[in-house]
Amino acid sequence: MKQIILAKRYARAIFALGKEHGTVDTYAQALRAIADLFVKPELGVADALTNPLYPIEIRLKVMTGIAESAGADSLLGAFLHLLVEKKRVSVLPEVADQVREMMEREENISHGWVTSAVKLDKALLAKIRATLEKITGHKILLETQVDPSIIGGMVARVGDLVLDGSIRTQLNGLKESIKGRE
C-alpha cells in the first residue's frame, strides 16, 4: 500500500510537469519503457538501480543511460535521478501505471471487458463498444475473453458497472426463484 501512495505522489508530480511542458505522452511512453526493463529480472536493471552495494554514482550513470535510450528529456532524466537518489526507484513500475491512468482519466478513457461463450466478431464488438460508451459517457478500450462456462450471452464490465446477460446467470436466477416457491 505504501508503494502505491508513493507512486501516486511521484506520478502526480511528473504528470503535472509533463502537462505544463506538453510532454505527458512522451513521459508516459518513456516511463513505461523503463518500467518494462525494470520488471524483467533477467536484465538485472532493478538490481543495478536498487542494490546498495553499487555506489550511487554508478546507479545514476546506469539510470542516465537507460533514460537516454528511452528518449527521456532533461526534466524526466532529473526525475529519474531523483528516484535513484531518494532510493525510490523501486516504485517506477507503479509510477508508470499511475501516469497512464491519469492520462486516460484526462482523456475520458475507460477500460472495459467483455466475456462471452464464443468469440465475438468485430461488428458485434463495435456495437457493444458503442453501447458501453453511450451508457458510461467515456471512450472504452475493450478487451475480450471467451469463457464457455457462461453457456451463452455475455458479461460486460466497465469500472464498477457490470452488465450480466449470461445464460448461466439467468439459469441461476431461475433456479433460485424455483427454490423460493418450494
C-alpha positions in Angstrom: 0.0 0.0 0.0 2.8 2.4 0.8 4.3 1.8 -2.6 1.1 2.9 -4.3 0.8 6.0 -2.2 4.4 7.0 -3.1 3.8 6.1 -6.7 0.8 8.3 -6.9 2.7 11.3 -5.5 5.6 10.9 -7.9 3.1 10.3 -10.8 1.1 13.4 -10.0 4.4 15.4 -10.0 5.7 14.1 -13.3 2.2 14.3 -14.8 1.9 17.9 -13.8 5.3 18.8 -15.2 4.5 16.9 -18.4 1.3 18.7 -18.8 3.0 22.1 -18.2 5.5 21.3 -21.0 3.1 19.4 -23.3 5.1 16.2 -23.0 2.8 13.9 -21.0 2.6 11.3 -23.8 6.4 11.2 -24.2 6.9 10.9 -20.5 4.3 8.1 -20.2 5.9 6.2 -23.0 9.4 6.6 -21.6 8.3 5.6 -18.1 6.5 2.6 -19.5 9.6 1.5 -21.5 11.9 1.9 -18.4 9.4 0.2 -16.1 9.2 -2.8 -18.5 13.0 -3.1 -18.3 12.8 -2.8 -14.5 10.4 -5.7 -14.0 12.4 -8.2 -16.1 14.8 -9.9 -13.6 16.9 -11.5 -16.3 18.1 -8.0 -17.4 19.3 -7.0 -14.0 18.1 -3.4 -14.3 16.3 -3.5 -10.9 19.3 -4.8 -9.2 21.6 -2.3 -10.8 19.4 0.6 -9.7 18.5 -0.5 -6.2 21.4 -2.6 -4.9 23.1 -0.5 -2.2 26.4 -2.4 -2.9 26.7 -0.3 -6.0 27.9 3.3 -5.4 25.2 5.9 -6.1 27.3 7.4 -8.9 27.2 4.1 -10.7 23.5 3.8 -10.2 22.9 7.3 -11.5 25.1 6.6 -14.6 23.0 3.4 -15.3 19.8 5.4 -15.0 21.2 8.1 -17.3 22.0 5.5 -19.9 18.5 3.9 -19.6 16.8 7.3 -19.7 18.7 8.4 -22.8 17.9 5.1 -24.6 14.2 5.6 -23.7 14.2 9.1 -25.2 13.8 11.0 -21.9 14.4 14.7 -21.9 16.4 16.5 -19.2 13.4 17.1 -17.0 12.3 13.4 -17.0 16.0 12.5 -16.6 16.2 14.7 -13.5 13.0 13.0 -12.2 14.5 9.5 -12.7 17.7 10.6 -11.0 15.6 11.8 -8.0 14.0 8.4 -7.7 17.5 6.8 -7.6 18.9 9.3 -5.1 15.9 9.0 -2.8 16.1 5.2 -3.1 12.6 5.2 -4.5 13.3 3.7 -8.0 11.5 0.5 -7.0 8.2 2.4 -7.4 8.9 3.1 -11.0 6.6 0.5 -12.5 3.7 1.8 -10.3 4.6 5.4 -11.3 4.3 4.4 -14.9 0.9 2.7 -14.3 -0.4 5.8 -12.4 0.7 8.2 -15.1 -1.1 6.1 -17.7 -4.2 6.0 -15.6 -4.0 9.8 -15.1 -3.7 10.3 -18.9 -6.7 8.0 -19.5 -8.8 9.9 -16.9 -7.8 13.2 -18.5 -8.8 11.9 -22.0 -12.0 10.3 -20.6 -11.0 6.8 -21.4 -12.1 3.7 -19.5 -11.2 0.0 -19.8 -14.0 -2.5 -20.5 -14.0 -6.3 -20.5 -16.5 -8.5 -22.4 -16.7 -12.1 -21.6 -18.7 -14.3 -23.9 -19.2 -18.1 -24.5 -17.9 -17.8 -28.1 -15.6 -15.5 -29.9 -17.4 -12.3 -31.0 -16.9 -10.8 -34.5 -15.7 -7.2 -35.0 -19.1 -5.8 -36.0 -20.7 -7.0 -32.8 -17.8 -5.8 -30.7 -18.1 -2.3 -32.3 -21.9 -2.3 -31.4 -21.0 -3.4 -27.8 -18.3 -0.7 -27.5 -20.7 2.0 -28.8 -23.4 0.9 -26.4 -21.0 0.9 -23.4 -19.7 4.3 -24.5 -23.2 5.7 -24.6 -24.0 4.3 -21.1 -20.8 5.5 -19.5 -20.1 8.6 -21.4 -16.4 7.5 -21.8 -14.4 6.2 -24.6 -14.0 2.5 -24.0 -10.9 0.4 -24.7 -12.5 -3.1 -24.9 -10.8 -6.4 -24.1 -12.5 -9.7 -24.8 -12.2 -13.1 -23.4 -14.0 -16.4 -24.1 -15.5 -18.4 -21.2 -17.7 -21.3 -22.3 -18.9 -21.8 -18.7 -21.3 -18.8 -19.1 -23.1 -21.0 -21.6 -24.4 -18.1 -23.8 -24.9 -14.4 -23.8 -22.2 -12.1 -22.4 -20.9 -10.2 -19.4 -19.7 -6.7 -19.9 -17.7 -4.8 -17.2 -16.6 -1.1 -17.2 -15.3 0.1 -13.9 -17.9 -0.7 -11.3 -20.6 -1.2 -13.9 -21.4 -4.9 -14.6 -24.0 -5.9 -17.2 -24.5 -9.6 -16.9 -26.6 -11.1 -19.7 -25.2 -14.6 -19.5 -27.3 -17.7 -19.7 -25.6 -19.1 -16.6 -26.8 -16.1 -14.5 -30.3 -16.4 -15.9 -30.4 -20.1 -15.1 -29.1 -19.4 -11.6 -31.8 -16.8 -11.1 -34.5 -19.2 -12.4 -33.1 -21.9 -10.0 -33.3 -19.5 -7.1 -36.9 -18.5 -7.9 -38.0 -22.1 -8.2 -36.3 -22.9 -4.8 -38.1 -19.9 -3.3 -41.5 -21.3 -4.3 -40.9 -24.6 -2.5 
